[in-house]
């Protein structure tokens, strides 16, 4: 445990950021999985689920959780499933 006041604050801030990042990343992964299950079951709302997943990916990219190339790659893979 740190002794210096600023280091103690940094630990608290890092914990908050870690929780926020994990929640955001989990939401993104859940949206992708929900889309893939709809595609696998030939659901009616494929387009809506794709938009939700793409938005989650874009938000994760804008927050710096994933890199731009990964976001583009993931969205490309999802769009192939929508059109197929």
Backbone atoms as SQL, in Angstrom:
CREATE TABLE atoms (id INTEGER PRIMARY KEY, chain TEXT, resi INTEGER, resn TEXT, atom TEXT, x REAL, y REAL, z REAL);
INSERT INTO atoms VALUES
  (1, 'A', 1, 'UNK', 'N', 0.851, -1.183, 0.000),
  (2, 'A', 1, 'UNK', 'CA', 0.000, 0.000, 0.000),
  (3, 'A', 1, 'UNK', 'C', 0.893, 1.241, 0.000),
  (4, 'A', 2, 'UNK', 'N', 0.567, 2.199, -0.858),
  (5, 'A', 2, 'UNK', 'CA', 1.409, 3.396, -0.924),
  (6, 'A', 2, 'UNK', 'C', 1.291, 4.271, 0.317),
  (7, 'A', 3, 'UNK', 'N', 2.344, 4.997, 0.590),
  (8, 'A', 3, 'UNK', 'CA', 2.387, 5.901, 1.733),
  (9, 'A', 3, 'UNK', 'C', 2.117, 7.350, 1.330),
  (10, 'A', 4, 'UNK', 'N', 2.507, 7.699, 0.118),
  (11, 'A', 4, 'UNK', 'CA', 2.400, 9.073, -0.350),
  (12, 'A', 4, 'UNK', 'C', 0.957, 9.360, -0.763),
  (13, 'A', 5, 'UNK', 'N', 0.485, 10.550, -0.413),
  (14, 'A', 5, 'UNK', 'CA', -0.913, 10.906, -0.627),
  (15, 'A', 5, 'UNK', 'C', -1.315, 10.823, -2.108),
  (16, 'A', 6, 'UNK', 'N', -0.478, 11.325, -2.978),
  (17, 'A', 6, 'UNK', 'CA', -0.807, 11.305, -4.405),
  (18, 'A', 6, 'UNK', 'C', -0.846, 9.875, -4.939),
  (19, 'A', 7, 'UNK', 'N', 0.010, 9.006, -4.412),
  (20, 'A', 7, 'UNK', 'CA', 0.021, 7.602, -4.835),
  (21, 'A', 7, 'UNK', 'C', -1.242, 6.892, -4.358),
  (22, 'A', 8, 'UNK', 'N', -1.718, 7.242, -3.163),
  (23, 'A', 8, 'UNK', 'CA', -2.969, 6.669, -2.645),
  (24, 'A', 8, 'UNK', 'C', -4.127, 7.080, -3.557),
  (25, 'A', 9, 'UNK', 'N', -4.152, 8.349, -3.972),
  (26, 'A', 9, 'UNK', 'CA', -5.193, 8.832, -4.873),
  (27, 'A', 9, 'UNK', 'C', -5.119, 8.100, -6.212),
  (28, 'A', 10, 'UNK', 'N', -3.901, 7.865, -6.696),
  (29, 'A', 10, 'UNK', 'CA', -3.722, 7.177, -7.968),
  (30, 'A', 10, 'UNK', 'C', -4.293, 5.764, -7.908),
  (31, 'A', 11, 'UNK', 'N', -4.084, 5.072, -6.775),
  (32, 'A', 11, 'UNK', 'CA', -4.605, 3.709, -6.623),
  (33, 'A', 11, 'UNK', 'C', -6.125, 3.732, -6.692),
  (34, 'A', 12, 'UNK', 'N', -6.741, 4.689, -6.000),
  (35, 'A', 12, 'UNK', 'CA', -8.212, 4.795, -6.022),
  (36, 'A', 12, 'UNK', 'C', -8.717, 5.091, -7.424),
  (37, 'A', 13, 'UNK', 'N', -8.069, 6.014, -8.099),
  (38, 'A', 13, 'UNK', 'CA', -8.476, 6.383, -9.450),
  (39, 'A', 13, 'UNK', 'C', -8.321, 5.206, -10.406),
  (40, 'A', 14, 'UNK', 'N', -7.234, 4.482, -10.267),
  (41, 'A', 14, 'UNK', 'CA', -6.981, 3.340, -11.142),
  (42, 'A', 14, 'UNK', 'C', -8.030, 2.254, -10.929),
  (43, 'A', 15, 'UNK', 'N', -8.444, 2.048, -9.682),
  (44, 'A', 15, 'UNK', 'CA', -9.479, 1.040, -9.399),
  (45, 'A', 15, 'UNK', 'C', -10.807, 1.430, -10.043),
  (46, 'A', 16, 'UNK', 'N', -11.166, 2.708, -9.944),
  (47, 'A', 16, 'UNK', 'CA', -12.413, 3.177, -10.552),
  (48, 'A', 16, 'UNK', 'C', -12.365, 2.995, -12.070),
  (49, 'A', 17, 'UNK', 'N', -11.244, 3.381, -12.665),
  (50, 'A', 17, 'UNK', 'CA', -11.102, 3.266, -14.110),
  (51, 'A', 17, 'UNK', 'C', -11.158, 1.808, -14.537),
  (52, 'A', 18, 'UNK', 'N', -10.544, 0.945, -13.749),
  (53, 'A', 18, 'UNK', 'CA', -10.526, -0.480, -14.057),
  (54, 'A', 18, 'UNK', 'C', -11.941, -1.045, -14.051),
  (55, 'A', 19, 'UNK', 'N', -12.739, -0.678, -13.053),
  (56, 'A', 19, 'UNK', 'CA', -14.127, -1.148, -12.984),
  (57, 'A', 19, 'UNK', 'C', -14.935, -0.631, -14.172),
  (58, 'A', 20, 'UNK', 'N', -14.749, 0.642, -14.495),
  (59, 'A', 20, 'UNK', 'CA', -15.486, 1.243, -15.606),
  (60, 'A', 20, 'UNK', 'C', -15.093, 0.574, -16.929),
  (61, 'A', 21, 'UNK', 'N', -13.799, 0.362, -17.127),
  (62, 'A', 21, 'UNK', 'CA', -13.324, -0.268, -18.365),
  (63, 'A', 21, 'UNK', 'C', -13.832, -1.694, -18.492),
  (64, 'A', 22, 'UNK', 'N', -13.807, -2.447, -17.393),
  (65, 'A', 22, 'UNK', 'CA', -14.286, -3.827, -17.434),
  (66, 'A', 22, 'UNK', 'C', -15.767, -3.890, -17.770),
  (67, 'A', 23, 'UNK', 'N', -16.548, -2.970, -17.208),
  (68, 'A', 23, 'UNK', 'CA', -17.980, -2.951, -17.489),
  (69, 'A', 23, 'UNK', 'C', -18.233, -2.632, -18.955),
  (70, 'A', 24, 'UNK', 'N', -17.510, -1.661, -19.484),
  (71, 'A', 24, 'UNK', 'CA', -17.674, -1.258, -20.888),
  (72, 'A', 24, 'UNK', 'C', -17.267, -2.399, -21.819),
  (73, 'A', 25, 'UNK', 'N', -16.147, -3.040, -21.513),
  (74, 'A', 25, 'UNK', 'CA', -15.674, -4.152, -22.348),
  (75, 'A', 25, 'UNK', 'C', -16.661, -5.322, -22.296),
  (76, 'A', 26, 'UNK', 'N', -17.189, -5.591, -21.112),
  (77, 'A', 26, 'UNK', 'CA', -18.162, -6.671, -20.961),
  (78, 'A', 26, 'UNK', 'C', -19.436, -6.377, -21.747),
  (79, 'A', 27, 'UNK', 'N', -19.895, -5.123, -21.711),
  (80, 'A', 27, 'UNK', 'CA', -21.094, -4.748, -22.459),
  (81, 'A', 27, 'UNK', 'C', -20.871, -4.927, -23.962),
  (82, 'A', 28, 'UNK', 'N', -19.676, -4.578, -24.424),
  (83, 'A', 28, 'UNK', 'CA', -19.360, -4.745, -25.837),
  (84, 'A', 28, 'UNK', 'C', -19.399, -6.228, -26.213),
  (85, 'A', 29, 'UNK', 'N', -18.765, -7.051, -25.423),
  (86, 'A', 29, 'UNK', 'CA', -18.720, -8.484, -25.716),
  (87, 'A', 29, 'UNK', 'C', -20.115, -9.095, -25.661),
  (88, 'A', 30, 'UNK', 'N', -20.928, -8.660, -24.713),
  (89, 'A', 30, 'UNK', 'CA', -22.294, -9.169, -24.608),
  (90, 'A', 30, 'UNK', 'C', -23.108, -8.790, -25.837),
  (91, 'A', 31, 'UNK', 'N', -22.957, -7.560, -26.314),
  (92, 'A', 31, 'UNK', 'CA', -23.694, -7.121, -27.501),
  (93, 'A', 31, 'UNK', 'C', -23.298, -7.955, -28.713),
  (94, 'A', 32, 'UNK', 'N', -22.013, -8.251, -28.833),
  (95, 'A', 32, 'UNK', 'CA', -21.542, -9.072, -29.953),
  (96, 'A', 32, 'UNK', 'C', -22.108, -10.483, -29.850),
  (97, 'A', 33, 'UNK', 'N', -22.090, -11.051, -28.652),
  (98, 'A', 33, 'UNK', 'CA', -22.609, -12.408, -28.463),
  (99, 'A', 33, 'UNK', 'C', -24.111, -12.461, -28.722),
  (100, 'A', 34, 'UNK', 'N', -24.837, -11.431, -28.281),
  (101, 'A', 34, 'UNK', 'CA', -26.279, -11.392, -28.533),
  (102, 'A', 34, 'UNK', 'C', -26.563, -11.352, -30.027),
  (103, 'A', 35, 'UNK', 'N', -25.786, -10.563, -30.762),
  (104, 'A', 35, 'UNK', 'CA', -25.950, -10.497, -32.215),
  (105, 'A', 35, 'UNK', 'C', -25.672, -11.865, -32.839),
  (106, 'A', 36, 'UNK', 'N', -24.606, -12.517, -32.409),
  (107, 'A', 36, 'UNK', 'CA', -24.256, -13.808, -33.001),
  (108, 'A', 36, 'UNK', 'C', -25.296, -14.876, -32.716),
  (109, 'A', 37, 'UNK', 'N', -25.919, -14.832, -31.535),
  (110, 'A', 37, 'UNK', 'CA', -26.979, -15.807, -31.245),
  (111, 'A', 37, 'UNK', 'C', -28.211, -15.540, -32.104),
  (112, 'A', 38, 'UNK', 'N', -28.523, -14.268, -32.341),
  (113, 'A', 38, 'UNK', 'CA', -29.660, -13.944, -33.211),
  (114, 'A', 38, 'UNK', 'C', -29.388, -14.435, -34.629),
  (115, 'A', 39, 'UNK', 'N', -28.169, -14.240, -35.112),
  (116, 'A', 39, 'UNK', 'CA', -27.810, -14.695, -36.457),
  (117, 'A', 39, 'UNK', 'C', -27.877, -16.219, -36.530),
  (118, 'A', 40, 'UNK', 'N', -27.399, -16.890, -35.495),
  (119, 'A', 40, 'UNK', 'CA', -27.408, -18.354, -35.496),
  (120, 'A', 40, 'UNK', 'C', -28.830, -18.913, -35.491),
  (121, 'A', 41, 'UNK', 'N', -29.748, -18.197, -34.831),
  (122, 'A', 41, 'UNK', 'CA', -31.134, -18.660, -34.739),
  (123, 'A', 41, 'UNK', 'C', -32.020, -18.063, -35.826),
  (124, 'A', 42, 'UNK', 'N', -31.436, -17.357, -36.785),
  (125, 'A', 42, 'UNK', 'CA', -32.177, -16.684, -37.854),
  (126, 'A', 42, 'UNK', 'C', -33.285, -15.798, -37.298),
  (127, 'A', 43, 'UNK', 'N', -32.914, -14.952, -36.363),
  (128, 'A', 43, 'UNK', 'CA', -33.872, -14.032, -35.762),
  (129, 'A', 43, 'UNK', 'C', -34.280, -12.928, -36.716),
  (130, 'A', 44, 'UNK', 'N', -35.385, -12.273, -36.404),
  (131, 'A', 44, 'UNK', 'CA', -35.909, -11.222, -37.270),
  (132, 'A', 44, 'UNK', 'C', -35.146, -9.908, -37.112),
  (133, 'A', 45, 'UNK', 'N', -34.643, -9.650, -35.925),
  (134, 'A', 45, 'UNK', 'CA', -34.042, -8.342, -35.631),
  (135, 'A', 45, 'UNK', 'C', -32.523, -8.348, -35.791),
  (136, 'A', 46, 'UNK', 'N', -32.045, -8.956, -36.882),
  (137, 'A', 46, 'UNK', 'CA', -30.604, -8.991, -37.155),
  (138, 'A', 46, 'UNK', 'C', -30.024, -7.600, -37.318),
  (139, 'A', 47, 'UNK', 'N', -30.714, -6.758, -38.071),
  (140, 'A', 47, 'UNK', 'CA', -30.218, -5.412, -38.344),
  (141, 'A', 47, 'UNK', 'C', -30.109, -4.593, -37.061),
  (142, 'A', 48, 'UNK', 'N', -31.120, -4.679, -36.227),
  (143, 'A', 48, 'UNK', 'CA', -31.117, -3.926, -34.969),
  (144, 'A', 48, 'UNK', 'C', -29.999, -4.393, -34.046),
  (145, 'A', 49, 'UNK', 'N', -29.812, -5.695, -33.959),
  (146, 'A', 49, 'UNK', 'CA', -28.754, -6.238, -33.102),
  (147, 'A', 49, 'UNK', 'C', -27.372, -5.875, -33.662),
  (148, 'A', 50, 'UNK', 'N', -27.252, -5.816, -34.986),
  (149, 'A', 50, 'UNK', 'CA', -25.985, -5.405, -35.585),
  (150, 'A', 50, 'UNK', 'C', -25.671, -3.961, -35.215),
  (151, 'A', 51, 'UNK', 'N', -26.678, -3.087, -35.309),
  (152, 'A', 51, 'UNK', 'CA', -26.460, -1.682, -34.961),
  (153, 'A', 51, 'UNK', 'C', -26.049, -1.540, -33.502),
  (154, 'A', 52, 'UNK', 'N', -26.675, -2.319, -32.621),
  (155, 'A', 52, 'UNK', 'CA', -26.323, -2.276, -31.200),
  (156, 'A', 52, 'UNK', 'C', -24.886, -2.726, -30.978),
  (157, 'A', 53, 'UNK', 'N', -24.499, -3.814, -31.629),
  (158, 'A', 53, 'UNK', 'CA', -23.135, -4.329, -31.478),
  (159, 'A', 53, 'UNK', 'C', -22.116, -3.361, -32.069),
  (160, 'A', 54, 'UNK', 'N', -22.420, -2.797, -33.231),
  (161, 'A', 54, 'UNK', 'CA', -21.501, -1.858, -33.864),
  (162, 'A', 54, 'UNK', 'C', -21.339, -0.611, -33.003),
  (163, 'A', 55, 'UNK', 'N', -22.425, -0.161, -32.406),
  (164, 'A', 55, 'UNK', 'CA', -22.354, 1.016, -31.528),
  (165, 'A', 55, 'UNK', 'C', -21.497, 0.716, -30.302),
  (166, 'A', 56, 'UNK', 'N', -21.662, -0.488, -29.741),
  (167, 'A', 56, 'UNK', 'CA', -20.863, -0.872, -28.576),
  (168, 'A', 56, 'UNK', 'C', -19.375, -0.922, -28.932),
  (169, 'A', 57, 'UNK', 'N', -19.071, -1.422, -30.115),
  (170, 'A', 57, 'UNK', 'CA', -17.679, -1.480, -30.570),
  (171, 'A', 57, 'UNK', 'C', -17.128, -0.071, -30.750),
  (172, 'A', 58, 'UNK', 'N', -17.919, 0.797, -31.376),
  (173, 'A', 58, 'UNK', 'CA', -17.468, 2.176, -31.588),
  (174, 'A', 58, 'UNK', 'C', -17.249, 2.906, -30.269),
  (175, 'A', 59, 'UNK', 'N', -18.116, 2.665, -29.296),
  (176, 'A', 59, 'UNK', 'CA', -17.961, 3.323, -28.004),
  (177, 'A', 59, 'UNK', 'C', -16.703, 2.824, -27.299),
  (178, 'A', 60, 'UNK', 'N', -16.446, 1.518, -27.383),
  (179, 'A', 60, 'UNK', 'CA', -15.238, 0.978, -26.775),
  (180, 'A', 60, 'UNK', 'C', -13.990, 1.555, -27.440),
  (181, 'A', 61, 'UNK', 'N', -14.064, 1.753, -28.761),
  (182, 'A', 61, 'UNK', 'CA', -12.927, 2.344, -29.473),
  (183, 'A', 61, 'UNK', 'C', -12.720, 3.794, -29.044),
  (184, 'A', 62, 'UNK', 'N', -13.806, 4.529, -28.917),
  (185, 'A', 62, 'UNK', 'CA', -13.673, 5.943, -28.561),
  (186, 'A', 62, 'UNK', 'C', -13.179, 6.118, -27.132),
  (187, 'A', 63, 'UNK', 'N', -13.448, 5.150, -26.266),
  (188, 'A', 63, 'UNK', 'CA', -12.973, 5.216, -24.887),
  (189, 'A', 63, 'UNK', 'C', -11.547, 4.699, -24.746),
  (190, 'A', 64, 'UNK', 'N', -11.002, 4.137, -25.826),
  (191, 'A', 64, 'UNK', 'CA', -9.639, 3.649, -25.788),
  (192, 'A', 64, 'UNK', 'C', -9.506, 2.236, -25.252),
  (193, 'A', 65, 'UNK', 'N', -10.617, 1.512, -25.177),
  (194, 'A', 65, 'UNK', 'CA', -10.556, 0.139, -24.668),
  (195, 'A', 65, 'UNK', 'C', -10.017, -0.826, -25.711),
  (196, 'A', 66, 'UNK', 'N', -10.323, -0.548, -26.969),
  (197, 'A', 66, 'UNK', 'CA', -9.793, -1.370, -28.054),
  (198, 'A', 66, 'UNK', 'C', -9.193, -0.433, -29.096),
  (199, 'A', 67, 'UNK', 'N', -8.308, -0.975, -29.907),
  (200, 'A', 67, 'UNK', 'CA', -7.650, -0.154, -30.929),
  (201, 'A', 67, 'UNK', 'C', -8.544, -0.043, -32.155),
  (202, 'A', 68, 'UNK', 'N', -8.252, 0.937, -32.970),
  (203, 'A', 68, 'UNK', 'CA', -9.078, 1.229, -34.146),
  (204, 'A', 68, 'UNK', 'C', -9.116, 0.050, -35.113),
  (205, 'A', 69, 'UNK', 'N', -7.988, -0.622, -35.301),
  (206, 'A', 69, 'UNK', 'CA', -7.957, -1.747, -36.233),
  (207, 'A', 69, 'UNK', 'C', -8.807, -2.904, -35.734),
  (208, 'A', 70, 'UNK', 'N', -8.802, -3.151, -34.436),
  (209, 'A', 70, 'UNK', 'CA', -9.637, -4.219, -33.885),
  (210, 'A', 70, 'UNK', 'C', -11.115, -3.876, -34.057),
  (211, 'A', 71, 'UNK', 'N', -11.464, -2.621, -33.829),
  (212, 'A', 71, 'UNK', 'CA', -12.853, -2.198, -34.001),
  (213, 'A', 71, 'UNK', 'C', -13.294, -2.402, -35.445),
  (214, 'A', 72, 'UNK', 'N', -12.459, -1.992, -36.383),
  (215, 'A', 72, 'UNK', 'CA', -12.794, -2.155, -37.798),
  (216, 'A', 72, 'UNK', 'C', -12.900, -3.630, -38.163),
  (217, 'A', 73, 'UNK', 'N', -11.997, -4.430, -37.666),
  (218, 'A', 73, 'UNK', 'CA', -12.012, -5.867, -37.949),
  (219, 'A', 73, 'UNK', 'C', -13.273, -6.521, -37.398),
  (220, 'A', 74, 'UNK', 'N', -13.628, -6.195, -36.157),
  (221, 'A', 74, 'UNK', 'CA', -14.822, -6.780, -35.535),
  (222, 'A', 74, 'UNK', 'C', -16.090, -6.378, -36.280),
  (223, 'A', 75, 'UNK', 'N', -16.192, -5.087, -36.632),
  (224, 'A', 75, 'UNK', 'CA', -17.373, -4.617, -37.349),
  (225, 'A', 75, 'UNK', 'C', -17.472, -5.254, -38.729),
  (226, 'A', 76, 'UNK', 'N', -16.336, -5.456, -39.366),
  (227, 'A', 76, 'UNK', 'CA', -16.327, -6.099, -40.670),
  (228, 'A', 76, 'UNK', 'C', -16.828, -7.533, -40.569),
  (229, 'A', 77, 'UNK', 'N', -16.384, -8.237, -39.566),
  (230, 'A', 77, 'UNK', 'CA', -16.810, -9.624, -39.371),
  (231, 'A', 77, 'UNK', 'C', -18.301, -9.703, -39.087),
  (232, 'A', 78, 'UNK', 'N', -18.799, -8.756, -38.302),
  (233, 'A', 78, 'UNK', 'CA', -20.227, -8.749, -37.990),
  (234, 'A', 78, 'UNK', 'C', -21.040, -8.414, -39.239),
  (235, 'A', 79, 'UNK', 'N', -20.564, -7.469, -40.045),
  (236, 'A', 79, 'UNK', 'CA', -21.328, -7.073, -41.232),
  (237, 'A', 79, 'UNK', 'C', -21.422, -8.220, -42.244),
  (238, 'A', 80, 'UNK', 'N', -20.423, -9.062, -42.284),
  (239, 'A', 80, 'UNK', 'CA', -20.484, -10.224, -43.169),
  (240, 'A', 80, 'UNK', 'C', -21.625, -11.150, -42.758),
  (241, 'A', 81, 'UNK', 'N', -21.864, -11.260, -41.459),
  (242, 'A', 81, 'UNK', 'CA', -22.923, -12.139, -40.969),
  (243, 'A', 81, 'UNK', 'C', -24.305, -11.541, -41.225),
  (244, 'A', 82, 'UNK', 'N', -24.402, -10.226, -41.239),
  (245, 'A', 82, 'UNK', 'CA', -25.685, -9.581, -41.505),
  (246, 'A', 82, 'UNK', 'C', -26.100, -9.837, -42.938),
  (247, 'A', 83, 'UNK', 'N', -25.159, -9.688, -43.858),
  (248, 'A', 83, 'UNK', 'CA', -25.464, -9.808, -45.281),
  (249, 'A', 83, 'UNK', 'C', -25.577, -11.247, -45.734),
  (250, 'A', 84, 'UNK', 'N', -25.053, -12.166, -44.974),
  (251, 'A', 84, 'UNK', 'CA', -25.072, -13.578, -45.393),
  (252, 'A', 84, 'UNK', 'C', -26.428, -14.215, -45.194);
